[in-house]
């Protein structure tokens, strides 16, 4: 792609070189390109192959290769970690993020990635359970509860939903009971728990290691 090296503001890339005739030619050659971005430059936080693409074109491309992994997080007290979870889910191109409880959540941590990531809302845990049951998706809880199994030794299924409780209380009792398995993340320091956003990133990456790189759990 023949483009300017950088945007005048120092972020992203500048206007497509060549002026209006070049922009029109580029659009004729590739209808995924956005005329506004061609003219003014693209300062979005997207990977280079998506530069100048429309939002709809990016989503359509991501949809062709989304993973079978779903992620859920309870939001009964306006959990501040949801934005971080959404951003990580976008990085790993998960199928959907499921937010259970309050509809409002702090999008600052998502860094606009919610535009590219499918996010589904459930009013309560019951709705999530019913949705997963209808699609045959097992629920895997991530929490350091008594009886939990180490994530490091568990063979995560390809098609599943990783469920996280809100910061502090962790999984609700109903969510805990609905899980096919509950996994904990190994810790070696003094704190009792890991930040929910960090725990979600660790668990999602464990799934990526297993199903994108065929790295099996330690017990195998």
Secondary structure, 3 states (H helix, E strand, C coil): CCCCCCCCCCCCECCCCCCHHHHHHHHHHCCCECHHHHHHCECCCCCHHHCCECHHHHHHHHHCCCCCEEEEEEECCCCCCHHHHHHHHHHCCCCEEEEEECCCCCCHHHCCHHHCCCEEEECCHHHHHHHHHHHCCEEEEECCCCCCEEHHHCCCCCCEEEEECECCCECCHHHHHHCCEEEECCCCCCCCCCCHHHHHHHHHHHHHHHHHCCCCCCCC
